[in-house]
Amino acid sequence: MFNSTAFRKYFVLLPLVLIIILVENQIRKGNEKDEKTELFEQKDEKTELLEQKDENTELSEQKDEKTESFEQKNKTPKKEKKGLFGNLFKKKKDNMMESFREKDSILVKEVLKMDPKSFSQADAMHKFYWLLSFPVQGVCRILKRIGGQWLIRQVDGDKFVCMDNMMSDKPCLIYSFGISNDWTFEDFMDFRGCEIHAHDPTVDFPEKRGENIKFYKLGLGTETTSNMDTLANILKKNGHKDTAIEYLKIDIEEAELTGLPDWLKTGALDNVNQLAMEIHLSSLHNGPNFIWLLEILQQLYKLEFRLISCEVNKGMGKGADNFYNFQE
């Protein structure tokens, strides 16, 4: 049974439903299309980003390749340059030192072959001062002035040290005799990392100073007493009889003149690399002693010591025979 009103309503409703359905379908399809479009667009965007990333990656790789090439290009010449100029510089330094040694050899041969007894006392005196004035130049590459304090007209207590062996990690053992109140040399060498044994019977200090300094209230002499001992005995007591001593500093107010023959006779200087002394020559001008002093100098040269530095003590001024009698 069909009711016409109901039909019409139905009929009327049908298109509305269809329209609604169609519209919803269209909207849904449109939305799906839009979503698909959006997805495609997003995909396209992602694709575009990936492509851009690929392009950037490619550009970055090209840049890295160029950078690597550039580095390789610059790296090789630097190595070659360093090797080339490093070798040339070393060769130049070696040639320079050889030139100095060649020149020094004339003076060294003269000292080794001279006959001190053939000199008169006056000639021996002039010869000794003359030899002090010409230190050899082909032994030490790195010569440094260390320590000292200002006294009257100049620095006093400073020492010239050849640093060639001290630039490496080799053990650095130093013996020092004559401190007074000036620790500038010892303190610096302690800072440098050396082991230092300092001696002076005339002053009082703690047994330990700094990191590696040991102080002994003991003097250096030619016999053993309550406050003096020989260099050979001191080295033996400390277990350094056969140990290389990099630097031996001696400033004992003229006692070095009586000490030198003992140090040479006992072999106490055999393992010493550097010997630094302030020599006090005033007394030698009063007697026939410069011939003897030339003989001492010759013995030191035979032990392969070479004079590498000499400085007059201007603070004390000129002495006998118008010479500077204090030299170090």
C-alpha positions as CSV (number, residue, x, y, z in Angstrom):
1,M,0.0,0.0,0.0
2,F,1.1,3.1,-1.1
3,N,0.1,6.2,0.5
4,S,0.7,9.0,-1.9
5,T,1.5,11.5,0.7
6,A,3.9,9.2,2.3
7,F,5.3,8.5,-1.1
8,R,5.7,12.1,-1.9
9,K,7.3,12.6,1.4
10,Y,9.4,9.7,0.7
11,F,10.0,10.8,-2.7
12,V,10.8,14.2,-1.5
13,L,12.9,12.8,1.2
14,L,14.7,10.5,-1.1
15,P,16.3,13.2,-3.1
16,L,17.1,15.0,0.1
17,V,18.7,11.9,1.4
18,L,20.4,11.3,-1.9
19,I,21.5,14.9,-2.0
20,I,22.8,14.7,1.5
21,I,24.4,11.4,0.7
22,L,25.7,12.7,-2.5
23,V,26.9,15.8,-0.9
24,E,28.5,13.9,2.0
25,N,30.0,11.5,-0.5
26,Q,31.2,14.4,-2.6
27,I,32.5,16.1,0.5
28,R,34.0,12.8,1.7
29,K,35.5,12.2,-1.7
30,G,36.6,15.8,-1.8
31,N,38.1,15.4,1.6
32,E,39.7,12.1,0.6
33,K,40.9,13.8,-2.5
34,D,42.1,16.7,-0.5
35,E,43.7,14.4,1.9
36,K,45.3,12.4,-0.9
37,T,46.3,15.7,-2.5
38,E,47.6,16.9,0.8
39,L,49.4,13.6,1.2
40,F,50.8,13.9,-2.3
41,E,51.7,17.4,-1.6
42,Q,53.3,16.4,1.6
43,K,55.0,13.6,-0.3
44,D,56.1,16.0,-2.9
45,E,57.4,18.3,-0.1
46,K,59.2,15.4,1.5
47,T,60.5,14.4,-1.9
48,E,61.6,17.9,-2.5
49,L,63.2,18.1,0.9
50,L,64.9,14.8,0.3
51,E,66.0,16.0,-3.1
52,Q,67.3,19.2,-1.5
53,K,69.0,17.1,1.2
54,D,70.5,14.9,-1.5
55,E,71.6,18.1,-3.3
56,N,73.0,19.5,-0.1
57,T,74.7,16.2,0.7
58,E,76.1,16.1,-2.7
59,L,77.3,19.7,-2.5
60,S,78.7,18.9,1.0
61,E,80.5,15.9,-0.3
62,Q,81.8,17.9,-3.2
63,K,82.8,20.5,-0.7
64,D,84.5,17.9,1.5
65,E,86.2,16.5,-1.6
66,K,87.4,20.0,-2.5
67,T,88.5,20.7,1.1
68,E,90.3,17.3,1.2
69,S,91.9,18.1,-2.1
70,F,92.9,21.5,-0.8
71,E,94.3,20.1,2.4
72,Q,96.2,17.4,0.5
73,K,97.4,20.1,-1.9
74,N,98.6,22.3,1.0
75,K,99.8,19.4,3.2
76,T,102.4,18.0,0.9
77,P,104.3,21.2,0.3
78,K,104.4,22.0,4.0
79,K,106.0,18.6,4.8
80,E,108.4,19.1,2.0
81,K,109.1,22.7,3.1
82,K,109.6,21.7,6.7
83,G,111.8,18.8,5.8
84,L,113.8,20.8,3.3
85,F,114.4,23.9,5.4
86,G,114.7,21.9,8.6
87,N,117.5,19.9,7.0
88,L,119.1,23.0,5.5
89,F,118.9,24.8,8.9
90,K,120.4,21.8,10.7
91,K,123.1,21.5,8.1
92,K,123.8,25.2,8.3
93,K,124.1,25.0,12.1
94,D,126.4,22.0,11.8
95,N,128.5,23.8,9.2
96,M,128.6,26.9,11.5
97,M,129.8,24.8,14.5
98,E,132.3,23.0,12.3
99,S,133.7,26.4,11.3
100,F,134.0,27.5,14.9
101,R,135.7,24.2,15.8
102,E,138.1,24.5,12.9
103,K,139.1,28.0,14.2
104,D,139.2,26.8,17.8
105,S,141.4,23.9,16.9
106,I,144.4,26.2,16.4
107,L,144.1,27.6,19.9
108,V,143.4,24.2,21.5
109,K,146.5,22.7,19.8
110,E,148.5,25.7,21.1
111,V,147.4,25.0,24.7
112,L,148.0,21.3,24.4
113,K,151.5,21.6,22.8
114,M,152.9,24.6,24.7
115,D,155.7,24.1,27.2
116,P,154.8,26.3,30.2
117,K,158.4,26.0,31.6
118,S,159.7,27.7,28.5
119,F,158.0,30.9,29.5
120,S,159.3,33.6,31.8
121,Q,157.0,34.5,34.7
122,A,156.0,37.7,33.0
123,D,155.3,36.0,29.7
124,A,153.4,33.2,31.5
125,M,151.3,35.8,33.2
126,H,150.4,37.6,29.9
127,K,149.9,34.3,28.2
128,F,147.4,33.1,30.8
129,Y,145.4,36.3,30.7
130,W,145.5,36.2,26.9
131,L,144.1,32.7,26.8
132,L,141.3,33.6,29.2
133,S,140.3,36.4,26.8
134,F,139.6,33.9,23.9
135,P,137.0,31.3,24.9
136,V,136.4,28.7,22.3
137,Q,133.1,29.0,20.3
138,G,132.7,25.5,18.8
139,V,131.8,23.5,21.9
140,C,128.5,25.0,23.2
141,R,125.4,25.8,21.1
142,I,123.2,27.2,23.9
143,L,125.1,29.3,26.4
144,K,122.9,31.0,29.1
145,R,123.7,33.4,31.9
146,I,122.0,32.3,35.1
147,G,121.6,33.9,38.6
148,G,123.5,36.7,40.2
149,Q,122.9,39.9,42.2
150,W,123.7,43.5,41.5
151,L,126.9,44.5,43.4
152,I,128.6,47.9,43.1
153,R,129.1,48.2,39.4
154,Q,127.9,44.9,37.9
155,V,126.1,41.6,38.5
156,D,128.0,39.2,40.7
157,G,127.4,35.5,41.3
158,D,126.0,34.8,37.9
159,K,127.2,31.7,36.1
160,F,127.4,30.9,32.4
161,V,126.0,27.5,31.7
162,C,126.0,25.4,28.5
163,M,122.5,24.1,28.3
164,D,123.1,21.6,25.4
165,N,122.7,18.5,27.7
166,M,120.0,20.1,29.9
167,M,117.6,20.6,27.0
168,S,116.9,16.9,27.0
169,D,115.5,14.6,29.7
170,K,118.9,13.5,30.8
171,P,119.6,13.6,34.6
172,C,121.0,16.9,35.8
173,L,123.3,16.7,38.8
174,I,124.9,19.9,40.1
175,Y,127.4,20.4,42.9
176,S,127.8,23.9,44.3
177,F,130.5,25.2,46.7
178,G,130.3,28.7,48.1
179,I,126.8,30.0,48.6
180,S,127.1,33.0,51.0
181,N,123.6,34.6,50.8
182,D,123.0,34.2,47.0
183,W,120.8,31.3,46.0
184,T,119.8,32.7,42.6
185,F,121.8,30.2,40.6
186,E,120.8,27.2,42.6
187,D,117.1,28.2,42.8
188,F,116.9,28.5,39.1
189,M,118.5,25.2,38.4
190,D,116.2,23.7,41.0
191,F,113.3,25.1,39.1
192,R,114.8,23.6,36.0
193,G,114.6,20.2,37.6
194,C,118.2,19.6,38.5
195,E,119.4,17.8,41.7
196,I,121.6,20.2,43.6
197,H,124.1,19.6,46.4
198,A,125.1,23.0,47.9
199,H,127.9,23.5,50.4
200,D,129.1,26.4,52.5
201,P,130.6,26.2,56.0
202,T,130.2,29.9,56.7
203,V,126.4,30.2,56.6
204,D,123.4,28.4,58.2
205,F,120.5,27.2,56.2
206,P,118.0,24.3,56.4
207,E,119.1,21.0,55.0
208,K,116.4,21.0,52.4
209,R,115.5,23.9,50.1
210,G,113.1,24.0,47.2
211,E,112.3,20.7,45.5
212,N,115.7,19.2,44.9
213,I,118.3,21.2,46.8
214,K,120.3,19.7,49.7
215,F,122.4,22.0,51.8
216,Y,125.5,20.9,53.7
217,K,127.4,23.1,56.2
218,L,130.6,21.8,54.8
219,G,133.5,23.4,53.0
220,L,135.7,22.2,50.1
221,G,139.4,21.6,51.0
222,T,142.4,19.4,50.4
223,E,142.0,17.4,53.6
224,T,139.2,16.1,55.9
225,T,138.4,18.1,59.0
226,S,135.3,18.7,61.1
227,N,133.9,21.2,58.6
228,M,135.9,20.5,55.5
229,D,136.4,17.6,53.1
230,T,137.9,16.8,49.7
231,L,135.9,16.8,46.5
232,A,136.7,13.1,46.0
233,N,135.4,12.2,49.4
234,I,132.3,14.2,49.1
235,L,131.4,12.6,45.8
236,K,132.1,9.2,47.2
237,K,130.0,9.7,50.3
238,N,127.0,10.8,48.2
239,G,127.3,7.9,45.9
240,H,128.4,10.0,42.9
241,K,131.9,8.9,42.4
242,D,131.1,7.4,39.0
243,T,128.1,9.6,38.2
244,A,128.1,12.3,35.6
245,I,128.1,15.7,37.2
246,E,126.6,18.2,34.8
247,Y,127.8,21.3,36.5
248,L,130.4,21.9,39.3
249,K,130.2,25.5,40.6
250,I,133.1,26.6,42.8
251,D,133.4,30.0,44.4
252,I,135.6,29.5,47.6
253,E,137.6,32.7,47.8
254,E,141.0,31.7,46.5
255,A,141.0,28.1,47.9
256,E,140.4,26.9,44.4
257,L,144.1,27.5,43.7
258,T,145.2,25.0,46.2
259,G,142.2,22.7,45.4
260,L,142.9,22.3,41.7
261,P,146.0,20.1,41.9
262,D,144.1,17.8,44.3
263,W,141.0,17.6,42.1
264,L,143.2,16.7,39.1
265,K,145.3,14.2,41.0
266,T,142.4,12.3,42.6
267,G,140.3,12.1,39.4
268,A,137.5,14.0,41.0
269,L,137.0,16.0,37.8
270,D,136.8,12.9,35.5
271,N,133.0,12.7,35.4
272,V,132.4,16.5,35.5
273,N,130.9,18.0,32.3
274,Q,131.2,21.7,33.3
275,L,133.4,23.4,35.8
276,A,132.6,27.0,36.8
277,M,135.1,28.8,39.0
278,E,135.8,32.3,40.2
279,I,139.5,32.4,40.2
280,H,141.3,34.9,42.5
281,L,144.7,35.7,41.0
282,S,146.0,38.5,43.3
283,S,148.4,36.2,45.2
284,L,149.9,34.7,42.1
285,H,151.3,38.2,41.1
286,N,153.4,38.1,44.2
287,G,155.4,35.0,43.3
288,P,156.5,32.8,40.4
289,N,153.2,31.0,40.0
290,F,151.8,31.7,36.5
291,I,154.0,29.0,34.9
292,W,152.3,26.6,37.4
293,L,148.9,28.0,36.4
294,L,149.6,27.4,32.7
295,E,150.4,23.8,33.6
296,I,147.1,23.5,35.4
297,L,145.2,24.9,32.4
298,Q,147.0,22.5,30.1
299,Q,146.0,19.5,32.3
300,L,142.4,20.6,32.2
301,Y,142.6,20.8,28.4
302,K,144.0,17.3,28.4
303,L,140.9,16.1,30.3
304,E,139.0,17.6,27.3
305,F,137.8,20.7,29.3
306,R,137.6,23.8,27.1
307,L,137.2,27.4,28.2
308,I,133.8,28.5,26.8
309,S,133.3,31.7,28.9
310,C,135.3,34.2,30.9
311,E,134.1,37.4,32.6
312,V,136.1,39.8,34.7
313,N,134.8,40.9,38.0
314,K,134.6,44.7,37.4
315,G,133.1,45.2,40.9
316,M,136.5,44.4,42.4
317,G,138.3,46.6,39.8
318,K,141.8,46.2,38.5
319,G,144.5,44.7,40.6
320,A,148.1,43.8,40.4
321,D,150.0,44.6,37.1
322,N,146.9,46.5,36.0
323,F,144.9,43.3,35.3
324,Y,141.5,42.3,36.6
325,N,142.6,39.7,39.1
326,F,139.1,38.3,39.8
327,Q,137.7,36.3,36.8
328,E,135.0,33.7,36.4
